[in-house]
């Protein structure tokens, strides 16, 4: 079984976290940069007994967001391919269900017009 000193989770697969906790050494560092769309159960006892350090990171700064907004404002990028579903306001429950399910979705929008 591997003895891992550091692990970076970029996958966002809930089943992965149990495996990570089995392979990390005591006092290992785990960085989570993935976006999880559902809660992941963790064993606080296992984290405590192994003295594992877990850190989350968004990975984006305010400057990054400003650059993206500037790029999108310049109309050099087409966003049409990113929007996979559009729902009316009265369908907001279905829109959230679709987004949370993350099956065949990239961006789910609510049309407020």
C-alpha positions in Angstrom: 0.0 0.0 0.0 1.4 3.4 -0.9 2.6 5.8 1.8 1.6 9.2 0.4 3.0 12.4 2.0 0.8 14.8 0.0 -2.3 14.5 -2.2 -4.1 17.0 -4.4 -7.7 16.2 -5.2 -8.6 17.8 -8.5 -11.2 15.1 -9.4 -14.1 15.8 -7.1 -15.1 12.2 -6.9 -16.8 11.5 -3.6 -15.7 7.8 -3.5 -12.1 8.9 -3.9 -11.8 10.5 -0.4 -12.0 7.2 1.5 -9.2 5.8 -0.7 -7.1 8.9 -0.1 -7.5 8.5 3.7 -6.3 4.9 3.4 -3.1 5.7 1.5 -1.9 8.8 3.2 0.8 8.7 5.8 0.4 10.1 9.2 0.8 13.9 9.1 0.1 13.9 5.4 -1.2 17.0 3.6 -4.4 16.8 1.5 -5.3 19.8 -0.8 -8.8 19.9 -2.2 -9.1 22.0 -5.4 -12.0 20.0 -6.9 -15.5 21.3 -7.0 -17.8 18.8 -5.2 -21.5 18.9 -6.1 -22.6 16.8 -3.1 -21.5 16.3 0.5 -18.8 13.8 1.2 -18.8 11.9 4.5 -15.5 11.9 6.2 -14.2 10.2 9.4 -13.0 12.9 11.7 -11.6 10.1 13.9 -9.3 9.0 11.0 -8.3 12.6 10.3 -7.4 13.1 14.0 -5.6 9.8 14.5 -3.5 10.3 11.4 -3.0 14.0 12.1 -3.9 14.7 8.5 -3.9 18.3 7.3 -6.7 19.1 4.9 -6.8 22.4 3.0 -9.3 23.6 0.5 -8.5 26.2 -2.2 -10.6 28.0 -4.7 -7.7 28.6 -7.0 -8.9 31.9 -8.3 -8.1 35.5 -7.3 -10.1 38.7 -7.7 -7.6 39.5 -10.5 -8.4 36.2 -12.3 -12.2 37.0 -12.2 -11.5 40.6 -13.5 -9.5 39.2 -16.4 -12.3 36.8 -17.3 -15.0 39.5 -17.1 -12.8 41.7 -19.3 -12.3 38.9 -21.8 -16.0 38.1 -21.9 -17.0 41.7 -22.2 -14.8 42.0 -25.3 -16.9 39.4 -27.0 -13.9 37.4 -28.1 -15.3 34.2 -26.5 -18.6 32.4 -27.4 -20.5 31.3 -24.3 -23.2 29.5 -26.2 -21.5 26.1 -25.8 -21.2 26.5 -22.0 -25.0 26.8 -21.5 -26.4 23.4 -21.6 -29.9 24.0 -20.2 -32.2 27.0 -19.8 -35.2 27.0 -17.4 -37.9 29.5 -16.8 -38.3 31.0 -13.3 -41.3 28.9 -12.5 -39.1 25.8 -13.2 -36.4 26.7 -10.8 -36.8 23.5 -8.8 -36.1 21.4 -11.8 -33.2 23.6 -12.8 -31.6 23.1 -9.4 -32.2 19.3 -9.6 -30.5 19.2 -13.0 -27.5 21.3 -11.8 -27.0 19.3 -8.7 -27.4 16.0 -10.6 -24.5 17.1 -12.8 -25.5 14.7 -15.6 -25.1 16.3 -19.1 -24.7 19.8 -17.7 -22.1 22.5 -17.9 -24.1 25.6 -17.0 -27.8 25.7 -16.1 -29.4 29.1 -16.4 -32.6 30.6 -15.2 -34.3 32.9 -17.7 -35.7 35.8 -15.8 -37.3 37.5 -18.8 
